[in-house]
Amino acid sequence: MSLVSLSAFLNTQSWRTCDCCPFPRYRKRICCLKRILSPLCYCESRRKHFPLLYITCSSIHSRQNANQKEDSIQQQNNQYFEDKKILKRIVRERFQTAKKAENKGDWKLAIKLLTRCLELDSKDAHSWLALAKLKMKYCFDLQDIRRCLNEALQHRPENVHLLHAFAVFEYKAGFPDTARQLFLKGLSIEKDNGYIYQAWGLMEQRLGNIDRARELFQECLQMDANVEVFIALGMLEAKCGNLQQSRDIFETALKKSNMFPSSQGKVKKSSSGWHPKAGIYRAWASVEESFGSVSFAMELLSKAISECPMESETYFAMAKLEYKRKNWSEARKWIQLAESVGGTINVAIYSFWAILEEKLDNIDGARQLLEKASRIYVADCSILQTWATIEQRAGNVSKARELFQKSINIRPNAPAFVAWALMEERESNFEAARKLFQRALLVDRVHSPTYNAYALFEARRGNLQKARDIFEEGLGRMFSPCILHGYAQLELKYGNDISKAKKLLLQGTKCAYEDNSFIWHSLGHLQLLQRDFNKAIHTFEQGISRYPQNSLLYLGLALCYAAFLRESECIAQDQQTKTQYLHWTRQNFEKAIQCDPFHAHAWQSWGVFELSQGKYEAARELLERGIQNCPSHVALWQALGLLEAQCGNMTKAREIFAHGSCLPLSSSHVRLYHTWACCELRAGTIEEARRLLEEALKFDDTHGPIWNVYGMLEEHHGSVHRARALFEKGIQRAPKHVHLYVSYGLFEFRQGNETKAEELFHLAFQIDPHSSYLKEAFSKFNQMISLSGRKSISPFLEMRNKHKRTMSHLKLSWLEMDLLSDLSSPFLATDICASRSFDV
């Protein structure tokens, strides 16, 4: 019942009119509200309580009779509260019932109950805020949400929480200017409200207005030492590459931590009893981890545990660090501690734990955890989404589809729609996938991963212009490095427009408000692939100047020096310069390891580099140290197995390959089987090589090097028809693998099909016109045509008899060429050993 004007109150349908009164002005209305034991009665402007025995027409015929009974009625009802207090109690109880309904997942009942609360008291800000948030959470129409918030502010125009919620809504709806006006109005009411300062600053940060975000955070801290604003400012400086400034801010926050209450009043936390000092340590650890200082991050988290050993969030952060280092058993120990400390448990802990159990091949354990969590967190959609993803990977598509639907029924959200859409694409339900992507954008117009996934889906379907339009729409809504990076990958992979890709990546390097280290890495990688070594080195150095603890950037720089060392003729002729480049290469490999001792690809790349220099003992030591730090990394076992095979220790190599093949399944297994098969082929065990290649194809039949080696194997040890069939199928399954086209072209030339060979080379140039390997191979191909006089192909026959496919100026066999390219880092598809062969 609204507590507004008396006339409006009396005109509601909750009141009945007594028609027995002789005069209209004496007519009374009696309240039929439930939960009020003594109904209310209004006589003109006076409000009185009547027990049930007095609610009769005869007892209220006239004003005089009512007045005579007023004193006795007041005495009989003195045990009841004032009507306003009673209504507040009813509102409070209904509000609590609504929250319980929401927690149980019955959001429709929650909305109904909150609406009833507002019928009783239209000025109840808690009900307005809860109602608006429910409508935002469950993706009501934008106009409906805006109407709800406007009505709320009409009743409570001075409520800063409503203004904050309205501002956040307008930002997410794509109206930042309106959001700014609402934030400003909130601060005019409560000048030191850290909740508003934090939200406004984060909005400006995401919009790229770094100076304004910094100004807002600093302005707040001048008035009030707010822990959340300290953390936000520290994270901002870190994302801008100002690591030392970020550290100084966290240090200052720790010094002022005694000024922070246990639970900050003006900035809400989801966990009760949140310890400010522990929260600062966790945020600082996150910054250090992003800069590659993993050891320091773990030290900070240990301090957080010392400050507050009962906070599960800190144990959860430790588990995530161990997970990133692929120490899954250690991660499990920390996550078990996170659950056992008591208190409020973050729902994300169960999702993470389930994925961890999946990594440890305990699918049933993962299901049990998710089932338990779904019973505890009935209204949380993320649990069901994680469960659906695990079922999908296990091959239970129907179950996954059912879980995705349940997740979206609880709360429509972009990540669930995207994950579901990608699954439908894998099941060839392309139209269903497209509709799911579109629904994801309707739910969240500023979710950058949606634009990436949707655009690349359209590109895979051949709709390149549609993909570009989606990326342009995303960039029109936000200047996101994530979208720019995805757009650049689109142009590289599908558009063959390297100049546009470079332009997009260069734009991404200007996104100072988010961690864009991956942009610097991708730009340097692209320049490296184009053999533009000086620019690549400059790019990686710029990235390192901004992210001085980024292991991946140091690895990229090391590989640049290695490639320059390999391909520059002037360096090869100048021993002093060569020595200097060798020093720089090793120095950057070492820095990559120092920044992150658990960076498996850095250990692998350094080991392969030393192998290329003939430093077998150094290579073995590096690979073994890498395995000690990252025992679950398949590629390290692959590289060590290759080293032992190159040294002639085939028995030991087989043991190493077998150990790597028993590790938890990953995409690296196909490369391990490929390397193992090549080593068996080199050792003359043809049938074992065939078996291993078949195993590799079971893991991933889109891996081009497998088809390449398999086709050549059959040409020499099987049948020409079988070889041709393998090459054809390989091109169908891996249409972008340039080496496969070259091998197939040379195969056809050896069979006398010169026209087919030329056609295959031209197709390869359409895929990668800038490939130096392809240009060199085609040049040698043309030389062979000239030498053969279009009649004799004896040079190729001679090579076939020796089981070699050697480009004389590359000094590399076809077998080693594919083998070493497989050992390249997945982050930098550059074979640092591509110009060298090993003595067996």
C-alpha positions, -999 to +999 in steps of 0.1 A: +000+000+000+015+033-010+021+058+018+015+088-005-015+113-003-045+104+018-069+107-012-048+084-033-046+060-005-084+059+000-090+055-038-071+022-040-090-011-046-078-025-013-106-005+004-143-013+005-171+013+008-199+009+033-231+017+014-253+017+045-241+051+056-269+077+050-246+105+039-217+102+014-195+123+036-199+098+064-190+068+043-161+048+056-135+026+040-121-004+057-087-020+049-087-057+040-049-060+040-036-094+052-012-095+081-029-065+098-049-080+127-069-048+134-081-033+101-078+005+095-106+029+091-106+065+078-132+090+088-125+120+066-090+131+076-087+111+108-073+075+109-083+051+135-080+014+144-110-008+147-112-044+161-131-068+139-163-066+160-167-029+152-164-033+114-201-033+108-224-007+091-245-003+122-214+006+143-203+034+120-236+050+108-226+084+118-197+106+127-211+110+162-212+073+170-177+069+157-165+098+178-181+084+209-163+051+205-129+067+197-115+066+232-125+030+238-112+019+204-078+036+211-076+018+244-085-016+229-058-012+202-029+003+222-010-030+218-006-025+181+021-005+164+015+026+145+002+018+110+033+031+093+056+008+114+033-021+106+035-014+069+073-011+071+075-045+088+053-060+060+075-045+033+107-057+050+093-093+053+081-093+017+115-080+006+133-108+024+109-133+009+117-119-026+154-122-020+150-158-009+130-165-041+157-149-062+184-171-045+163-201-053+162-191-089+125-181-089+131-146-102+096-142-115+082-146-080+109-123-067+097-095-091+061-101-081+069-098-044+090-067-049+062-051-069+039-057-040+064-041-017+063-010-038+025-010-037+028-008+001+056+017+001+065+035-031+095+052-013+112+020-004+146+024-022+157-012-014+128-026-033+133-003-062+170-011-065+164-048-062+136-047-088+158-027-113+187-051-108+166-081-114+153-067-146+188-058-157+201-093-147+173-111-166+175-089-197+142-071-197+136-046-224+158-015-221+128+009-220+112-012-193+143-010-171+147+027-178+111+033-169+115+014-137+146+034-127+130+067-136+099+059-115+122+050-086+140+083-088+107+102-089+100+087-054+135+088-041+154+115-061+182+118-035+191+081-033+227+076-045+224+039-048+196+043-073+216+069-092+246+046-093+226+017-106+210+039-133+244+052-144+259+017-147+228+006-167+231+036-191+268+029-197+261-008-205+233+003-228+258+024-247+250+059-233+281+070-214+271+107-214+239+100-196+258+078-172+282+107-165+253+130-156+239+105-132+272+099-115+277+136-112+242+140-096+251+112-072+283+130-061+264+163-057+243+145-031+272+126-014+305+141-023+327+113-007+309+083-020+336+058-030+311+035-046+303+061-072+339+073-077+350+037-083+322+029-108+327+062-127+365+058-128+362+022-141+337+034-168+361+061-180+390+036-179+371+012-201+362+040-225+399+049-228+397+081-209+427+072-187+435+107-174+399+113-163+397+079-146+429+086-127+416+121-118+384+106-103+402+080-083+427+105-069+399+130-061+381+103-041+413+094-022+419+130-012+386+130+006+384+094+019+409+065+022+388+040+003+403+006-001+384-003-033+394+030-049+431+024-039+429-010-056+412+004-087+439+031-090+467+005-085+452-017-112+448+012-135+485+022-133+495-014-138+474-017-170+491+015-182+524-002-177+534+019-147+544-010-125+564+010-100+536+036-095+512+007-090+534-008-064+537+026-046+499+029-045+495-006-030+522+003-004+503+034+005+471+015+008+487-010+032+501+018+053+465+033+056+449-001+060+441+006+097+417+033+085+397+008+066+368-010+084+365-048+080+337-043+055+338-010+037+304+007+041+302+026+009+317-001-014+299-034-010+317-067-011+301-100-019+318-118+009+310-109+045+339-101+068+361-091+039+396-081+052+409-050+035+446-057+039+442-092+025+422-078-004+451-053-012+476-081-011+455-102-035+451-073-060+488-065-058+496-102-064+473-101-095+493-072-109+527-089-102+515-121-119+503-102-150+539-087-152+554-122-149+566-119-113+550-152-102+573-158-072+566-123-058+529-128-064+529-160-044+548-142-016+521-115-015+494-141-014+512-158+015+511-124+034+474-122+026+469-156+042+489-145+073+466-114+076+434-134+073+437-172+072+399-176+070+394-160+036+388-185+008+395-160-019+433-160-011+435-198-013+416-196-046+441-171-060+469-195-050+452-223-068+448-203-099+485-194-099+494-231-096+469-239-124+486-215-148+519-232-141+502-265-149+509-278-113+474-292-112+480-314-081+492-284-061+462-264-074+439-291-061+454-288-026+449-250-025+413-253-038+405-279-012+418-255+015+396-227+000+365-248+006+376-260+041+383-226+057+346-219+061+327-187+056+312-176+023+325-196-006+328-180-040+307-199-065+337-196-090+357-219-067+335-249-076+336-241-114+374-238-112+377-270-091+355-290-116+377-279-145+408-289-125+394-323-119+387-326-156+424-318-163+433-346-139+410-371-158+385-372-130+353-364-150+330-381-125+345-360-097+340-329-117+303-338-123+298-345-085+313-311-076+291-292-101+260-311-090+267-302-054+273-265-064+241-264-084+222-274-053+239-248-032+238-219-057+204-225-073+203-190-089+238-190-103+240-196-140+278-200-142+278-234-126+255-249-152+276-232-180+308-248-167+290-282-164+277-279-200+312-271-213+326-302-195+299-324-209+305-310-244+342-319-242+332-353-229+311-358-260+277-356-243+262-329-266+225-335-257+233-331-220+254-300-227+226-285-247+202-291-218+226-275-193+232-244-215+194-239-217+190-242-179+218-217-175+202-192-198+168-198-181+183-187-148+199-156-164+205-148-201+242-140-204+266-135-233+293-161-223+267-189-221+252-180-255+287-178-271+298-212-256+266-228-268+269-212-303+305-226-307+292-260-297+264-259-323+290-248-349+311-279-341+279-300-345+273-283-380+241-265-367+252-233-383+219-214-383+213-222-346+248-210-338+242-177-357+210-171-337+228-178-304+255-153-313+229-127-321+211-133-288+244-128-270+248-093-285+212-085-275+220-094-240+253-076-237+263-051-263+297-044-248+310-080-244+340-079-267+346-117-268+311-121-284+321-098-313+353-119-318+336-152-317+307-142-339+329-125-366+353-154-368+323-178-371+310-158-401+345-158-416+347-196-413+314-198-431+329-177-459+311-145-450+341-123-448+323-090-453+298-099-427+326-107-403+342-073-409+308-056-403+306-073-369+340-062-359+332-026-371+300-026-350+320-037-320+346-010-324+318+015-328+307+006-293+341+003-276+378+007-285+388-027-273+423-043-278+405-076-277+383-067-308+413-051-326+434-082-321+405-104-334+400-082-364+437-083-372+437-121-370+407-121-394+426-101-420+456-123-416+439-156-418+410-150-441+416-116-458+453-120-466+455-082-459+487-079-439+489-041-441+454-038-426+463-063-399+493-043-390+473-011-389+448-027-365+475-040-342+492-006-342+459+009-331+457-018-304+491-007-290+475+027-282+449+011-259+466+021-227+436+014-204+438-024-207+466-050-207+476-050-243+508-070-240+493-096-264+489-069-290+526-060-288+535-097-291+512-103-321+526-073-339+562-084-333+553-119-343+538-107-376+569-086-384+591-116-375+572-138-399+578-112-427+615-113-419+614-076-409+638-083-381+647-047-371+610-037-368+602-069-349+630-063-324+619-027-320+583-038-313+593-063-287+616-038-270+587-013-269+565-039-254+591-048-228+596-012-218+559-011-209+557-046-195+592-052-181+583-085-165+565-101-194+581-134-201+564-139-235+578-106-249+613-116-238+608-149-256+597-131-287+627-109-286+650-139-282+635-156-312+640-124-332+677-124-325+679-161-332+662-156-366+684-126-374+714-146-365+704-175-387+694-155-419+717-125-419+747-131-442+767-102-427+764-117-392+775-151-405+806-136-420+815-115-389+824-137-359+824-109-334+789-098-345+777-134-344+790-138-309+772-106-298+739-119-313+743-152-296+748-134-263+716-113-268+696-144-278+706-163-247+703-132-225+666-128-235+658-165-232+673-162-196+652-131-188+621-149-201+628-178-176+636-153-148+603-135-153+584-168-153+603-200-143+572-219-152+570-206-188+572-240-205+575-226-241+605-205-230+623-236-217+614-255-249+625-227-273+658-222-255+665-259-255+657-262-292+679-232-299+709-247-281+702-279-300+704-260-333+738-247-322+750-282-315+750-277-277+735-310-269+743-311-232+731-275-227+699-283-246+693-315-225+698-296-193+674-268-203+647-293-214+651-314-182+648-282-160+618-272-180+602-306-174+610-303-137+591-270-135+564-279-159+560-318-158+526-317-176+538-298-206+538-323-235+559-303-259+589-304-235+588-342-235+585-340-273+616-319-276+636-340-252+626-372-271+637-356-303+671-346-288+677-382-276+668-396-310+692-371-327+719-383-304+712-419-314+695-429-281+664-443-297+655-465-268+656-436-243+637-414-269+609-440-270+606-440-232+604-402-232+578-401-260+558-428-242+558-408-209+547-376-228+518-395-245+505-406-210+500-370-198+465-355-197+452-350-232+459-317-249+464-303-284+502-310-281+497-347-283+493-346-320+527-330-323+543-355-300+530-384-321+541-367-352+577-362-339+578-398-326+566-411-359+593-391-378+620-405-354+607-441-360+607-435-397+643-422-395+652-453-375+636-475-402+606-489-382+581-481-409+551-499-394+555-483-361+557-449-378+524-457-396+508-466-363+519-434-347+507-413-376+473-429-374+472-422-337+480-386-344+452-383-369+428-395-342+437-366-321+436-340-348+431-347-385+435-310-394+472-310-385+489-305-419+524-319-410+509-353-403+494-356-438+527-343-452+549-370-436+523-397-441+520-390-479+558-391-484+561-422-463+536-440-485+553-428-517+585-445-506+573-474-486+538-480-499+519-471-531+517-439-553+479-441-553+479-443-515+503-413-512+481-393-536+450-400-516+467-389-484+479-357-500+444-349-513+427-356-480+454-336-462+446-306-483+409-310-476+415-312-439+444-287-436+438-263-465+461-236-451+493-257-446+518-244-472+543-272-467+517-297-477+511-280-511+548-279-517+553-316-509+522-326-530+535-304-559+569-321-558+552-355-556+532-348-587+562-335-605+581-367-597+551-386-612+554-365-644+524-343-637+541-309-642+509-290-647+493-303-615+526-294-597+525-258-609+488-256-600+496-267-564+524-241-561+501-213-572+475-224-547+502-222-520+511-187-530+474-177-527+475-189-491+508-172-481+524-151-508+550-139-483+564-173-472+601-173-477+601-211-475+576-212-504+596-187-525+628-207-521+610-240-528+594-226-559+627-212-571+643-246-567+613-262-584+618-239-615+655-248-615+646-284-616+622-279-645+650-262-664+675-289-657+650-317-665+642-301-699+606-311-692+616-347-701+641-360-675+634-359-638+665-378-628+675-353-601+642-360-583+645-398-590+679-397-574+666-379-543+637-403-541+661-432-541+680-417-512+647-410-494+656-373-492+639-341-503+667-317-498+668-280-508+705-278-513+708-242-501+687-249-471+706-280-461+674-295-447+656-328-454+618-328-459+615-349-428+635-325-406+618-295-420+583-307-409+597-321-377+614-289-365+585-267-376+563-288-353+586-279-324+581-242-328+563-223-301+525-221-306+528-184-297+555-177-322+552-199-353+588-194-361+612-223-365+644-211-351+662-241-364+647-240-399+680-235-417+699-263-399+700-301-400+712-325-374+737-353-377+721-386-368 
